[in-house]
Amino acid sequence: MSKTLWLTVFGVVLGAVAGWFYWSQWGCTAGCSITGSPINSTLYGGFMGGLLLNSVRKEKKKEQPTNTN
């Protein structure tokens, strides 16, 4: 598996744990669509964590063609 995929999976797991922790400590009990439910908060956190760590990747340098005249 590539390094980018591992970072994305790690971000999803870390974000899901953070989402659940946020719900358990500060989540509201009524009227909130994301933090009102532990499942919604966990899924949202996992999604955001995956997006965040998926965007952190090193781009490969492209070799510049040499001009031989």
C-alpha positions in Angstrom: 0.0 0.0 0.0 1.2 3.5 -0.8 2.2 6.0 1.8 -0.6 8.3 0.8 -3.2 5.6 1.4 -1.7 4.9 4.9 -1.8 8.6 5.8 -5.5 8.8 4.6 -6.5 5.7 6.7 -4.6 7.0 9.7 -6.4 10.4 9.3 -9.8 8.7 9.1 -9.2 6.7 12.3 -7.7 9.7 14.1 -10.5 12.0 13.0 -13.2 9.4 14.0 -11.7 9.2 17.5 -11.5 12.9 17.7 -15.1 13.3 16.5 -16.4 10.8 19.1 -14.4 12.5 21.8 -15.8 15.9 20.8 -19.3 14.5 21.0 -18.7 12.9 24.4 -17.3 16.1 25.9 -19.0 19.0 24.2 -21.7 17.7 21.9 -25.2 19.1 22.2 -28.2 17.1 23.1 -30.8 18.5 20.7 -31.0 20.5 17.5 -27.4 19.9 16.3 -27.1 17.9 13.2 -23.4 16.9 13.5 -22.7 16.9 17.2 -26.1 15.8 18.4 -25.4 12.1 17.6 -22.2 10.1 18.3 -22.5 8.4 14.9 -22.7 11.6 13.0 -19.9 13.2 14.9 -17.7 10.2 14.5 -18.4 9.9 10.7 -17.8 13.6 10.2 -14.6 13.6 12.2 -13.3 10.6 10.2 -14.2 12.3 6.9 -12.4 15.5 7.9 -9.4 13.7 9.2 -9.1 11.7 6.0 -9.3 14.8 3.9 -6.8 16.6 6.1 -4.1 13.9 6.0 -4.8 13.1 2.4 -3.8 16.6 1.4 -0.4 16.3 3.1 1.7 14.5 0.5 5.0 15.1 -1.1 4.9 15.8 -4.8 7.5 14.1 -7.0 9.8 16.3 -8.8 9.5 16.1 -12.6 12.7 16.0 -14.5 13.2 18.9 -16.7 14.1 17.9 -20.3 17.6 19.0 -21.3 17.8 21.2 -24.3 20.6 20.0 -26.6 20.9 22.3 -29.6 
